[in-house]
């Protein structure tokens, strides 16, 4: 990530591709937001794959600095059942 090209705070939007059987995704992401002090952050369910094996979650947050953005990515990537963070 080239922090020289990014001006903080940034409005970050992403998607989580989760295994459908992953439990309490919304609560887990909200705990991450709380731990990082991202009060206005959101999470919303997205679409299911055609085979219903995966479900997407739309995530969004105003991130104050590069260190927090990196922590956010690290914490989201550690979620049980995560297939991909986009």
Buried (B, 14 or more C-beta within 10 A) or exposed (E): EEEEEBEEEBEBEBBBBBBEEBEEBEEBBBEBBEEBEBEEBEBEEBEEEEEEEBBBBBBBBEBBEBEBBEBBBEBBEEBEBBBEBE
